């Protein structure tokens, strides 16, 4: 076990304890967590900052409000139901159509009104929320995925996860839905994670259920070699989330709509570590390089340029060489940031 730990450390793999102690606790003020844990607050912050998000149709705040669903939808037949304080994709239902009063999921399964009402009631009771607290239900725009992902996605909507550290994108992956994930883009539910070269926006080989793969298990198409559209715009959006959330270490989830382009889906103050498996490389060297030579006060353009220069796949060894010549003690001062005063929930 000790030899395995030494091997992983030598490869720059970030573990849970180090992620929590060296980066999350050090750079993320706990008082700021509600800004990203509550998807309504995140949506309002993004809208106020002029950043694109899926349109909010309405909010169900109490059991009495459930009957307002037809009024909120206004005859829309495509929409998403999600918990305001959910995590890991739990509790999200994507409806792609309505047939004879029944709601059709991406999987083709039909739900009647009673089943939809029961799901929203369970969400309000906190079934899917962080800590099991009472929650709200968000009804929002259903993203229409870019056709580029059709060959490597099963039914659902793929998204892109980017880890941003001190305003610098440091690692990214595309999360591709599969039959096993029931069309959801969540790795722990069975989606594919395909690493992305930060310099070019091109996908690398992927990981599925912690196993390296080259082809999508349902479509048989290669997951590597796909050039993500709007890549520069996506990196700039992700980098801006440093100022938006005031969190030093944050995961940014972006979706690409075929008509609207990149949309910020949500932020995560405790992003998972599987992104390292998807990219076949660790986070530690990249994070230390940003600590030692990055500038969190630089412009968004400059920070993105820094990331594209230092973290391209062809130069993946560069961060290791630079870090090896510096002490590992962070040279960037610890962030001391106060929570924004205007953090009221985003109401329709």
Residue frames as qw, qx, qy, qz and C-alpha x, y, z in Angstrom:
[[0.000, 0.885, 0.466, 0.000, 0.00, 0.00, 0.00],
 [0.312, -0.791, 0.099, 0.516, 2.83, 2.40, 0.89],
 [0.401, -0.155, 0.592, 0.682, 4.59, 1.74, -2.43],
 [0.212, 0.626, 0.663, 0.352, 1.37, 2.40, -4.33],
 [0.136, -0.930, -0.258, 0.223, 0.92, 5.69, -2.48],
 [0.382, -0.584, 0.333, 0.633, 4.49, 6.71, -3.34],
 [0.375, 0.182, 0.690, 0.592, 3.91, 5.84, -7.00],
 [0.087, 0.809, 0.556, 0.171, 0.73, 7.91, -7.19],
 [0.265, -0.880, -0.051, 0.391, 2.41, 10.82, -5.44],
 [0.443, -0.325, 0.486, 0.680, 5.35, 10.67, -7.83],
 [0.254, 0.395, 0.691, 0.549, 2.91, 10.92, -10.73],
 [0.054, -0.051, 0.044, -0.996, 1.33, 14.04, -9.24],
 [0.361, -0.466, -0.730, -0.348, -2.05, 12.44, -8.48],
 [0.232, -0.356, 0.299, -0.854, -4.12, 14.57, -6.11],
 [0.298, -0.253, -0.910, 0.136, -5.75, 12.56, -3.32],
 [0.325, -0.743, -0.509, -0.289, -8.88, 13.38, -1.32],
 [0.563, -0.653, -0.259, 0.436, -7.04, 14.46, 1.82],
 [0.409, -0.162, 0.182, 0.880, -4.69, 16.76, -0.09],
 [0.006, 0.512, 0.517, 0.685, -7.54, 18.18, -2.13],
 [0.413, -0.783, -0.452, -0.107, -9.49, 19.00, 1.02],
 [0.590, -0.655, -0.127, 0.455, -6.62, 20.24, 3.19],
 [0.481, -0.223, 0.264, 0.806, -4.24, 21.89, 0.73],
 [0.078, 0.187, 0.488, 0.849, -6.71, 23.43, -1.70],
 [0.288, -0.636, -0.599, -0.391, -10.40, 23.43, -0.70],
 [0.507, -0.722, -0.372, 0.290, -9.90, 24.45, 2.95],
 [0.475, -0.299, 0.071, 0.824, -7.08, 26.82, 2.06],
 [0.086, -0.011, 0.377, 0.922, -8.68, 28.62, -0.86],
 [0.313, -0.466, -0.617, -0.552, -12.46, 28.21, -0.41],
 [0.190, -0.155, 0.498, -0.831, -14.15, 30.15, 2.37],
 [0.008, 0.297, 0.951, -0.079, -16.92, 28.00, 3.76],
 [0.203, 0.550, 0.407, -0.701, -19.24, 31.01, 4.00],
 [0.297, 0.446, -0.401, -0.743, -19.21, 31.14, 0.20],
 [0.158, 0.021, 0.975, 0.154, -20.36, 27.56, -0.35],
 [0.375, 0.551, 0.644, -0.375, -24.09, 28.48, -0.46],
 [0.285, 0.661, -0.213, -0.660, -23.39, 30.60, -3.55],
 [0.330, 0.358, -0.772, -0.409, -22.59, 27.46, -5.52],
 [0.115, 0.099, 0.968, -0.198, -24.44, 24.76, -3.55],
 [0.378, 0.605, 0.525, -0.465, -27.71, 26.58, -4.28],
 [0.440, 0.234, 0.615, 0.611, -28.19, 26.45, -8.05],
 [0.087, 0.886, 0.435, 0.136, -30.65, 29.34, -7.94],
 [0.313, -0.866, 0.107, 0.374, -28.06, 31.60, -6.34],
 [0.520, -0.215, 0.559, 0.609, -25.47, 30.49, -8.88],
 [0.356, 0.569, 0.619, 0.409, -27.86, 31.20, -11.73],
 [0.046, -0.968, -0.242, 0.049, -28.61, 34.70, -10.43],
 [0.440, -0.679, 0.300, 0.505, -24.92, 35.50, -9.96],
 [0.494, 0.044, 0.636, 0.591, -24.18, 34.39, -13.51],
 [0.225, 0.762, 0.541, 0.277, -27.10, 36.33, -15.00],
 [0.200, -0.950, -0.081, 0.224, -26.10, 39.47, -13.11],
 [0.436, -0.549, 0.463, 0.542, -22.57, 39.06, -14.49],
 [0.513, 0.627, -0.252, -0.529, -23.88, 38.75, -18.04],
 [0.063, -0.314, 0.933, 0.166, -22.98, 35.06, -18.36],
 [0.647, 0.027, -0.452, -0.614, -25.21, 32.65, -20.27],
 [0.260, -0.084, 0.896, -0.349, -27.16, 29.99, -18.33],
 [0.102, -0.358, -0.872, -0.317, -30.14, 27.75, -19.15],
 [0.285, -0.392, -0.096, -0.870, -33.26, 29.93, -18.87],
 [0.052, 0.121, 0.829, -0.543, -35.21, 29.63, -15.64],
 [0.281, -0.404, -0.645, -0.585, -38.90, 28.90, -16.22],
 [0.554, -0.620, -0.064, -0.551, -39.98, 28.82, -12.61],
 [0.145, 0.292, -0.814, 0.480, -39.43, 27.62, -9.05],
 [0.702, -0.450, -0.470, -0.290, -41.55, 25.27, -6.95],
 [0.065, 0.495, -0.566, 0.656, -41.01, 26.27, -3.31],
 [0.433, -0.109, 0.663, -0.601, -43.79, 24.43, -1.48],
 [0.257, 0.213, 0.940, 0.073, -46.16, 21.46, -1.98],
 [0.332, 0.705, 0.441, -0.445, -48.90, 23.97, -2.74],
 [0.163, 0.696, -0.357, -0.601, -46.86, 25.31, -5.68],
 [0.374, -0.079, 0.876, 0.295, -46.74, 21.90, -7.40],
 [0.437, 0.629, 0.636, -0.097, -50.10, 22.58, -9.00],
 [0.155, 0.867, -0.087, -0.466, -48.48, 25.60, -10.71],
 [0.530, -0.214, 0.660, 0.487, -46.42, 23.43, -13.05],
 [0.454, 0.579, 0.597, 0.320, -48.72, 23.89, -16.11],
 [0.033, 0.987, 0.133, -0.086, -48.69, 27.65, -15.49],
 [0.403, -0.700, 0.425, 0.409, -44.90, 27.69, -15.26],
 [0.561, 0.010, 0.695, 0.449, -44.45, 25.62, -18.40],
 [0.347, 0.620, -0.021, -0.703, -46.85, 27.69, -20.50],
 [0.876, 0.417, 0.121, -0.208, -47.33, 24.74, -22.87],
 [0.174, 0.686, -0.701, -0.084, -43.59, 24.10, -23.21],
 [0.979, -0.014, -0.086, -0.185, -42.96, 20.43, -23.86],
 [0.775, 0.232, -0.366, 0.460, -39.18, 20.34, -23.25],
 [0.271, -0.821, 0.236, -0.443, -37.82, 21.20, -19.82],
 [0.543, 0.164, -0.721, 0.398, -35.70, 20.03, -16.90],
 [0.638, -0.704, -0.093, -0.299, -36.78, 19.40, -13.32],
 [0.643, 0.235, -0.525, 0.505, -33.93, 19.58, -10.79],
 [0.560, -0.706, -0.349, 0.257, -33.35, 20.15, -7.07],
 [0.096, 0.959, -0.125, 0.237, -31.92, 23.57, -6.21],
 [0.312, -0.745, 0.567, -0.159, -29.48, 22.01, -3.74],
 [0.991, 0.054, 0.116, -0.043, -28.86, 18.61, -5.33],
 [0.131, -0.720, 0.643, 0.227, -25.53, 17.03, -6.18],
 [0.324, -0.217, 0.898, 0.205, -24.14, 14.37, -8.47],
 [0.308, 0.024, -0.644, -0.700, -27.07, 14.62, -10.88],
 [0.072, -0.312, -0.925, 0.206, -29.48, 12.98, -8.42],
 [0.149, 0.612, 0.559, -0.538, -33.09, 14.10, -8.67],
 [0.164, 0.457, -0.315, -0.815, -32.78, 15.55, -12.17],
 [0.572, 0.408, 0.712, 0.009, -35.44, 14.62, -14.71],
 [0.017, 0.336, -0.423, -0.841, -35.07, 15.72, -18.33],
 [0.544, 0.511, 0.615, -0.253, -38.34, 15.85, -20.25],
 [0.191, -0.192, 0.565, 0.780, -38.08, 15.94, -24.03],
 [0.297, -0.167, -0.560, -0.755, -41.76, 15.85, -24.89],
 [0.424, 0.094, 0.609, -0.663, -45.36, 15.50, -23.72],
 [0.291, -0.037, -0.807, -0.512, -47.68, 12.85, -25.16],
 [0.544, -0.463, -0.587, -0.380, -51.35, 12.72, -24.20],
 [0.512, -0.767, 0.061, -0.381, -50.68, 14.35, -20.87],
 [0.905, -0.346, 0.075, 0.234, -47.69, 12.11, -20.07],
 [0.021, -0.915, 0.378, 0.141, -44.11, 13.32, -19.84],
 [0.948, 0.264, -0.078, 0.160, -41.44, 11.56, -21.92],
 [0.502, -0.725, 0.362, 0.302, -37.89, 11.26, -20.57],
 [0.240, 0.679, -0.602, -0.345, -34.84, 10.97, -22.83],
 [0.246, -0.191, 0.950, 0.010, -34.91, 7.22, -22.22],
 [0.357, -0.149, -0.700, -0.601, -38.40, 7.07, -23.72],
 [0.204, -0.351, -0.841, 0.359, -40.02, 6.29, -20.37],
 [0.217, -0.564, -0.332, -0.724, -43.37, 8.01, -19.89],
 [0.175, -0.182, -0.684, 0.684, -44.35, 9.56, -16.56],
 [0.144, -0.719, -0.591, -0.337, -47.89, 10.60, -15.69],
 [0.103, -0.750, 0.073, -0.649, -48.77, 13.74, -13.75],
 [0.780, -0.607, -0.016, -0.151, -48.98, 11.87, -10.46],
 [0.885, -0.062, -0.043, 0.459, -45.42, 10.56, -10.86],
 [0.359, 0.542, -0.049, 0.758, -44.09, 14.02, -11.71],
 [0.404, -0.750, 0.005, -0.523, -45.92, 15.53, -8.72],
 [0.892, -0.442, -0.048, 0.083, -44.55, 12.83, -6.41],
 [0.750, 0.186, -0.076, 0.630, -41.00, 13.44, -7.64],
 [0.095, 0.644, -0.063, 0.756, -41.29, 17.17, -7.01],
 [0.657, -0.674, -0.037, -0.335, -42.78, 16.54, -3.57],
 [0.917, -0.225, -0.076, 0.321, -39.85, 14.23, -2.72],
 [0.526, 0.415, -0.072, 0.739, -37.42, 16.88, -3.92],
 [0.235, -0.741, 0.015, -0.628, -39.04, 19.52, -1.71],
 [0.823, -0.556, -0.047, -0.105, -38.71, 17.20, 1.30],
 [0.181, -0.817, 0.547, 0.030, -34.92, 17.14, 0.77],
 [0.965, 0.029, 0.259, 0.019, -34.54, 13.65, -0.70],
 [0.787, 0.433, 0.066, 0.434, -31.85, 14.85, -3.13],
 [0.020, 0.948, -0.132, 0.289, -30.44, 17.88, -1.31],
 [0.471, 0.376, -0.590, 0.537, -27.06, 18.25, 0.37],
 [0.020, -0.148, 0.668, -0.729, -27.55, 17.32, 4.01],
 [0.144, -0.426, -0.892, -0.051, -31.17, 16.27, 3.48],
 [0.041, 0.351, 0.330, -0.875, -32.47, 19.80, 4.08],
 [0.438, 0.698, 0.504, -0.258, -35.77, 21.11, 2.72],
 [0.369, -0.111, 0.517, 0.764, -35.30, 22.10, -0.90],
 [0.457, 0.603, 0.093, -0.648, -36.85, 23.84, -3.90],
 [0.692, 0.279, 0.613, 0.259, -37.52, 22.57, -7.41],
 [0.023, 0.551, -0.321, -0.770, -36.09, 24.34, -10.43],
 [0.677, 0.528, 0.511, 0.037, -37.90, 24.17, -13.77],
 [0.087, -0.718, 0.330, 0.607, -35.56, 25.31, -16.55],
 [0.588, 0.626, -0.324, -0.396, -34.70, 25.20, -20.23],
 [0.906, -0.059, 0.405, 0.105, -33.80, 21.80, -21.67],
 [0.083, -0.671, 0.539, 0.502, -30.48, 22.07, -23.49],
 [0.879, 0.457, 0.084, -0.107, -30.39, 20.78, -27.05],
 [0.657, -0.476, 0.408, 0.418, -26.91, 19.26, -27.38],
 [0.220, 0.695, -0.471, -0.497, -24.57, 20.20, -30.19],
 [0.931, 0.288, -0.066, -0.215, -24.76, 17.56, -32.99],
 [0.317, 0.661, -0.665, 0.140, -21.00, 17.10, -32.67],
 [0.274, -0.345, 0.807, -0.394, -21.57, 14.85, -29.64],
 [0.830, 0.078, -0.025, -0.552, -24.28, 12.70, -31.21],
 [0.777, 0.298, -0.553, -0.029, -21.91, 9.85, -32.07],
 [0.444, 0.164, -0.721, 0.506, -20.45, 9.65, -28.55],
 [0.273, -0.102, 0.471, -0.832, -23.49, 10.28, -26.41],
 [0.170, -0.308, -0.926, -0.137, -26.39, 8.04, -25.47],
 [0.181, -0.721, -0.653, -0.148, -29.66, 10.00, -25.34],
 [0.356, -0.806, -0.303, 0.362, -28.71, 12.64, -22.76],
 [0.224, 0.955, -0.066, 0.183, -26.83, 15.94, -22.80],
 [0.777, 0.037, -0.235, 0.582, -23.01, 15.83, -22.56],
 [0.176, -0.983, -0.002, -0.045, -21.28, 18.48, -20.49],
 [0.610, 0.475, -0.351, 0.528, -17.76, 19.75, -19.83],
 [0.639, -0.743, -0.131, 0.149, -16.20, 19.89, -16.36],
 [0.480, 0.619, -0.260, 0.564, -13.31, 22.32, -15.86],
 [0.641, -0.570, -0.295, 0.421, -11.28, 22.65, -12.67],
 [0.218, 0.819, -0.030, 0.530, -10.40, 26.30, -12.08],
 [0.701, -0.456, -0.278, 0.473, -7.70, 27.19, -9.56],
 [0.276, -0.590, -0.023, 0.758, -7.00, 30.82, -8.63],
 [0.405, 0.729, 0.028, -0.551, -8.77, 31.82, -11.82],
 [0.163, 0.514, -0.738, -0.404, -6.74, 29.48, -14.06],
 [0.939, 0.115, -0.059, -0.318, -8.34, 26.50, -15.85],
 [0.236, -0.605, 0.760, 0.015, -6.07, 23.59, -14.90],
 [0.134, -0.037, 0.974, 0.177, -7.84, 20.48, -16.21],
 [0.593, 0.220, 0.006, -0.775, -10.95, 19.63, -18.21],
 [0.183, 0.026, 0.970, 0.159, -12.98, 16.65, -19.36],
 [0.532, -0.042, -0.355, -0.768, -16.08, 15.94, -21.41],
 [0.368, 0.006, 0.844, -0.391, -18.69, 13.81, -19.63],
 [0.402, 0.115, -0.625, -0.659, -20.56, 11.66, -22.12],
 [0.718, -0.083, 0.382, -0.576, -23.86, 9.95, -21.23],
 [0.177, 0.181, -0.944, -0.213, -24.22, 6.19, -21.71],
 [0.651, -0.305, -0.560, -0.412, -26.97, 3.62, -21.46],
 [0.591, -0.222, -0.656, 0.415, -25.56, 2.66, -18.04],
 [0.144, -0.125, -0.334, 0.923, -25.87, 6.26, -16.81],
 [0.179, 0.674, 0.703, -0.140, -29.47, 6.47, -18.07],
 [0.331, 0.744, 0.310, 0.490, -28.49, 9.34, -20.32],
 [0.335, -0.940, -0.024, 0.058, -26.97, 11.42, -17.49],
 [0.553, 0.652, -0.328, 0.402, -23.54, 13.02, -17.73],
 [0.492, -0.726, 0.382, -0.293, -22.34, 11.87, -14.31],
 [0.391, 0.464, -0.793, 0.045, -19.35, 9.58, -13.96],
 [0.227, -0.179, 0.846, -0.448, -20.51, 7.93, -10.75],
 [0.715, 0.273, 0.387, -0.514, -23.73, 6.93, -12.53],
 [0.761, 0.140, 0.595, 0.217, -21.89, 5.39, -15.48],
 [0.450, 0.887, -0.002, -0.106, -21.04, 8.22, -17.87],
 [0.814, 0.211, 0.012, 0.541, -17.73, 8.40, -19.76],
 [0.218, -0.907, 0.087, 0.350, -15.08, 10.93, -18.82],
 [0.765, 0.428, 0.145, 0.460, -12.89, 11.99, -21.76],
 [0.445, -0.554, 0.003, 0.704, -9.92, 14.22, -21.00],
 [0.415, 0.874, 0.211, 0.135, -9.49, 17.44, -22.98],
 [0.608, 0.064, 0.007, 0.791, -6.28, 19.10, -24.10],
 [0.103, -0.794, -0.320, 0.507, -6.57, 22.61, -22.64],
 [0.185, -0.421, 0.368, 0.808, -4.54, 24.12, -25.49],
 [0.092, 0.031, -0.713, -0.695, -6.60, 22.78, -28.39],
 [0.623, 0.066, 0.251, -0.738, -9.93, 21.68, -26.92],
 [0.651, 0.216, -0.651, -0.324, -9.47, 18.21, -28.41],
 [0.847, -0.374, 0.190, -0.326, -10.71, 15.17, -26.50],
 [0.056, 0.497, -0.865, 0.039, -8.34, 12.42, -25.39],
 [0.512, -0.121, -0.841, -0.129, -9.08, 8.78, -24.70],
 [0.512, -0.527, 0.022, -0.678, -11.63, 8.27, -21.98],
 [0.038, 0.113, -0.907, 0.403, -12.43, 6.38, -18.81],
 [0.663, -0.253, -0.315, -0.630, -15.60, 4.44, -18.11],
 [0.880, -0.440, -0.083, -0.161, -16.28, 2.84, -14.74],
 [0.452, -0.758, 0.454, 0.124, -12.59, 3.45, -13.90],
 [0.767, 0.037, 0.536, 0.350, -11.45, 1.57, -16.99],
 [0.019, -0.512, 0.387, 0.767, -9.61, 3.15, -19.90],
 [0.617, 0.487, 0.618, 0.006, -11.61, 3.05, -23.14],
 [0.205, -0.181, 0.445, 0.853, -11.18, 4.29, -26.69],
 [0.215, -0.261, -0.639, -0.691, -14.75, 3.85, -27.97],
 [0.512, -0.176, 0.239, -0.806, -18.19, 4.67, -26.61],
 [0.243, -0.044, 0.959, -0.141, -19.68, 1.42, -25.26],
 [0.506, 0.500, 0.588, -0.385, -23.09, 2.08, -26.83],
 [0.524, 0.782, -0.021, -0.337, -22.25, 3.73, -30.16],
 [0.889, 0.055, 0.267, 0.367, -18.85, 2.16, -30.85],
 [0.406, 0.841, -0.004, 0.358, -17.46, 5.54, -31.96],
 [0.624, 0.056, -0.340, 0.701, -14.04, 6.81, -30.77],
 [0.299, -0.884, -0.325, 0.151, -14.21, 9.32, -27.93],
 [0.467, -0.517, 0.186, 0.693, -10.79, 10.84, -28.72],
 [0.340, 0.079, 0.516, 0.782, -10.06, 13.38, -31.43],
 [0.028, 0.802, 0.563, 0.197, -13.21, 15.50, -31.06],
 [0.265, 0.153, -0.110, 0.946, -12.50, 19.23, -31.18],
 [0.082, -0.648, -0.649, 0.391, -14.83, 20.97, -28.74],
 [0.199, 0.670, 0.323, 0.638, -16.52, 23.99, -30.37],
 [0.247, -0.882, -0.049, -0.398, -16.35, 27.42, -28.70],
 [0.806, -0.186, -0.385, 0.409, -13.29, 26.22, -26.75],
 [0.303, 0.239, -0.224, 0.895, -11.78, 29.65, -26.14],
 [0.409, -0.486, -0.110, -0.764, -15.16, 31.00, -25.06],
 [0.832, -0.395, -0.379, -0.092, -15.64, 28.04, -22.70],
 [0.669, -0.047, -0.370, 0.643, -12.24, 28.59, -21.06],
 [0.038, 0.340, -0.103, 0.934, -12.99, 32.28, -20.60],
 [0.631, -0.495, -0.258, -0.539, -16.37, 31.47, -19.04],
 [0.842, -0.293, -0.406, 0.201, -14.75, 29.00, -16.66],
 [0.497, 0.105, -0.295, 0.809, -11.99, 31.43, -15.67],
 [0.197, -0.466, -0.039, -0.862, -14.54, 34.18, -14.97],
 [0.724, -0.490, -0.432, -0.221, -16.18, 31.91, -12.42],
 [0.568, -0.067, -0.455, 0.682, -13.26, 32.71, -10.09],
 [0.045, -0.134, 0.141, -0.980, -14.56, 36.27, -9.73],
 [0.553, -0.328, -0.430, -0.634, -18.16, 35.09, -9.90],
 [0.800, -0.395, -0.448, -0.054, -17.94, 32.62, -7.00],
 [0.154, -0.825, 0.424, -0.342, -14.88, 34.03, -5.17],
 [0.922, -0.281, 0.265, -0.005, -13.76, 30.42, -4.70],
 [0.063, -0.728, 0.624, 0.279, -10.11, 29.64, -5.31],
 [0.068, -0.149, 0.965, 0.204, -10.72, 25.98, -6.18],
 [0.593, 0.329, 0.350, -0.647, -13.92, 25.32, -8.10],
 [0.346, 0.138, 0.854, 0.364, -15.40, 22.95, -10.66],
 [0.368, 0.428, -0.033, -0.825, -17.29, 24.61, -13.52],
 [0.463, 0.261, 0.839, 0.121, -19.81, 22.63, -15.56],
 [0.260, 0.466, -0.227, -0.815, -20.62, 23.92, -19.04],
 [0.611, 0.364, 0.702, 0.036, -23.04, 22.59, -21.67],
 [0.036, -0.245, 0.462, 0.852, -23.10, 23.48, -25.37],
 [0.524, 0.539, 0.532, -0.389, -26.52, 24.19, -26.84],
 [0.563, 0.286, 0.583, 0.512, -26.83, 23.80, -30.60],
 [0.179, 0.814, 0.345, 0.430, -28.32, 27.31, -30.94],
 [0.334, -0.937, -0.025, -0.099, -27.26, 29.19, -27.81],
 [0.465, 0.604, -0.519, 0.386, -23.66, 27.97, -27.58],
 [0.454, 0.023, -0.734, 0.504, -21.92, 27.50, -24.19],
 [0.506, -0.664, -0.134, -0.534, -24.07, 27.79, -21.07],
 [0.033, 0.357, -0.767, 0.533, -22.92, 27.58, -17.45],
 [0.631, -0.320, -0.655, -0.263, -24.79, 24.71, -15.87],
 [0.666, -0.734, -0.105, -0.084, -23.51, 24.83, -12.29],
 [0.209, 0.691, -0.575, 0.385, -20.46, 25.30, -10.06],
 [0.894, -0.315, -0.316, 0.029, -19.02, 22.92, -7.50],
 [0.203, -0.858, 0.397, -0.255, -16.93, 23.87, -4.46],
 [0.592, -0.410, 0.692, -0.046, -15.81, 20.26, -3.98],
 [0.725, 0.475, -0.339, -0.365, -15.19, 18.88, -7.49],
 [0.961, -0.158, 0.229, -0.003, -14.32, 15.19, -7.73],
 [0.304, -0.670, 0.595, 0.324, -10.97, 13.71, -8.62],
 [0.775, 0.234, 0.575, 0.116, -11.89, 11.33, -11.46],
 [0.430, 0.890, -0.061, -0.135, -10.96, 14.07, -13.91],
 [0.201, -0.703, 0.661, 0.168, -7.35, 12.95, -13.35],
 [0.620, 0.026, 0.778, 0.095, -8.16, 9.44, -14.55],
 [0.592, 0.720, 0.352, -0.082, -9.91, 10.84, -17.61],
 [0.270, 0.926, -0.257, -0.059, -6.82, 12.90, -18.46],
 [0.934, 0.097, -0.180, 0.292, -4.28, 10.18, -17.57],
 [0.430, 0.352, -0.331, 0.763, -2.35, 12.66, -15.42],
 [0.399, -0.541, -0.591, 0.447, -2.46, 14.18, -11.95],
 [0.011, -0.925, -0.269, -0.269, -3.52, 17.62, -10.80],
 [0.611, -0.670, -0.090, 0.412, -0.82, 18.33, -8.23],
 [0.542, -0.087, 0.251, 0.797, 1.89, 19.66, -10.56],
 [0.107, 0.594, 0.436, 0.667, -0.55, 21.92, -12.36],
 [0.404, -0.853, -0.320, -0.084, -1.94, 23.31, -9.13],
 [0.633, -0.542, 0.019, 0.552, 1.54, 23.94, -7.70],
 [0.447, 0.199, 0.333, 0.806, 2.63, 25.66, -10.91],
 [0.093, -0.769, -0.380, -0.506, -0.34, 28.05, -10.67],
 [0.576, -0.768, -0.203, 0.195, 0.47, 28.71, -7.00],
 [0.637, -0.410, 0.156, 0.634, 4.06, 29.56, -7.81],
 [0.290, -0.094, 0.411, 0.859, 3.94, 31.33, -11.17],
 [0.029, 0.632, 0.666, 0.395, 0.30, 32.15, -11.89],
 [0.028, 0.019, -0.204, 0.978, -1.29, 35.53, -11.19],
 [0.022, 0.547, 0.829, -0.114, -4.85, 35.38, -9.79],
 [0.049, 0.735, 0.234, -0.634, -5.13, 39.16, -10.24],
 [0.140, -0.181, 0.604, 0.763, -4.31, 39.03, -13.95],
 [0.557, 0.233, -0.132, -0.786, -6.97, 39.53, -16.59],
 [0.852, 0.119, 0.439, -0.259, -9.16, 36.60, -17.59],
 [0.738, 0.645, -0.190, -0.057, -7.52, 36.55, -21.03],
 [0.138, 0.699, -0.672, 0.202, -4.06, 36.38, -19.48],
 [0.565, -0.295, 0.702, -0.320, -5.01, 33.54, -17.12],
 [0.889, 0.326, 0.258, -0.194, -6.50, 31.49, -19.95],
 [0.560, 0.731, -0.387, 0.046, -3.41, 32.10, -22.07],
 [0.207, -0.593, 0.736, -0.254, -1.25, 30.89, -19.17],
 [0.756, -0.044, 0.594, -0.273, -3.25, 27.65, -18.94],
 [0.838, 0.530, 0.062, -0.113, -3.21, 26.97, -22.67],
 [0.338, 0.773, -0.525, 0.111, 0.52, 27.56, -22.76],
 [0.158, -0.518, 0.784, -0.302, 1.54, 25.42, -19.79],
 [0.588, -0.027, 0.729, -0.350, -1.05, 22.64, -19.78],
 [0.717, 0.433, -0.316, -0.447, -1.17, 21.49, -23.38],
 [0.981, -0.104, 0.150, -0.059, -0.79, 17.74, -23.78],
 [0.778, 0.494, -0.206, 0.330, 2.44, 17.93, -25.77],
 [0.209, 0.568, -0.466, 0.645, 4.03, 19.82, -22.88],
 [0.744, -0.555, -0.249, -0.276, 2.46, 17.88, -20.03],
 [0.803, -0.152, -0.311, 0.485, 5.90, 17.28, -18.55],
 [0.253, 0.578, -0.102, 0.769, 6.63, 20.98, -18.33],
 [0.514, -0.717, 0.001, -0.471, 4.69, 21.58, -15.11],
 [0.920, -0.337, -0.103, 0.171, 6.59, 18.78, -13.39],
 [0.679, 0.246, -0.114, 0.682, 9.93, 20.29, -14.40],
 [0.015, -0.660, 0.058, -0.749, 9.00, 23.79, -13.23],
 [0.705, -0.635, -0.047, -0.312, 7.57, 22.61, -9.91],
 [0.918, -0.133, -0.175, 0.331, 10.66, 20.50, -9.25],
 [0.493, 0.343, -0.160, 0.783, 12.80, 23.66, -9.28],
 [0.247, -0.563, 0.090, -0.783, 10.63, 25.45, -6.70],
 [0.064, -0.024, 0.837, -0.542, 9.77, 24.72, -3.06],
 [0.185, -0.427, -0.833, -0.300, 6.28, 23.29, -2.64],
 [0.095, -0.532, -0.523, 0.660, 5.24, 25.98, -0.14],
 [0.287, 0.779, 0.498, 0.251, 2.62, 28.19, -1.86],
 [0.350, -0.054, -0.017, 0.935, 3.90, 31.64, -2.79],
 [0.201, -0.496, -0.395, -0.747, 0.41, 33.04, -3.44],
 [0.176, -0.146, 0.568, -0.791, -1.11, 34.55, -0.29],
 [0.049, 0.392, 0.911, -0.122, -4.18, 32.85, 1.13],
 [0.102, -0.469, -0.430, -0.765, -7.33, 34.46, -0.16],
 [0.043, -0.359, -0.635, 0.682, -9.31, 36.59, 2.27],
 [0.165, -0.234, -0.507, -0.813, -12.62, 37.27, 0.65],
 [0.327, 0.183, 0.585, -0.719, -15.96, 38.27, 2.11],
 [0.290, 0.432, 0.842, 0.143, -19.21, 36.83, 0.78],
 [0.023, -0.278, -0.353, -0.893, -21.13, 39.05, -1.57],
 [0.256, 0.156, 0.517, -0.802, -23.99, 40.87, 0.09],
 [0.649, 0.279, -0.098, -0.701, -26.38, 40.43, -2.80],
 [0.076, 0.193, -0.971, -0.116, -26.92, 36.68, -2.63],
 [0.614, 0.157, 0.425, -0.647, -30.70, 36.40, -2.61],
 [0.535, 0.168, 0.815, 0.150, -32.23, 33.41, -4.45],
 [0.094, 0.132, -0.504, -0.848, -33.00, 34.00, -8.10],
 [0.422, 0.418, 0.687, -0.418, -36.77, 34.19, -8.39],
 [0.332, 0.368, 0.678, 0.543, -38.63, 34.01, -11.72]]
